[in-house]
Amino acid sequence: MNRPSQDDQEPDFTPMSVAMEWVSRIMSMTIAMVAPVVLGVWLDKKFGTQWMTPVLAVSGMVVGITYLLILTAGAKPTGKIKNRSNSRPTDEADK
């Protein structure tokens, strides 16, 4: 018998684990976009300026969109998602 080794098999993921992975990615992108704006508002109040918020807001948007493009470009279906109704793994790429 020619059985595949444990290393050759793709891991099984539950739908909840896949969803939580995407939630963490989206939250980190959101923080990358919002944190510069908050920092800019704080710096503008501290130093009495008005230019730091717009500059940091634009830089935060650029960083966030770049991060989003990198995430979506590298997002390929990995492994199999377990179907809870019959607990048989289903290949997401076949759908």
Residue pairs with C-beta under 8 A, 6 or more apart in sequence:
10 78
10 79
10 80
11 78
11 79
11 80
12 79
12 80
12 81
12 82
12 89
13 78
13 79
13 80
13 81
13 82
14 81
14 82
14 84
15 81
15 82
15 84
18 81
25 71
28 67
29 64
29 67
29 68
29 71
30 64
32 60
32 63
32 64
32 67
33 60
33 61
33 63
33 64
34 60
35 60
36 56
36 57
36 59
36 60
36 63
37 53
37 56
37 57
37 60
39 52
39 56
40 52
40 53
40 54
40 55
40 56
40 57
41 53
43 49
43 52
43 53
43 56
44 50
44 51
44 52
44 53
77 92
77 93
80 89
80 90
80 91
80 92
81 89
81 90
81 92
82 88
82 89
82 90
83 89
83 90
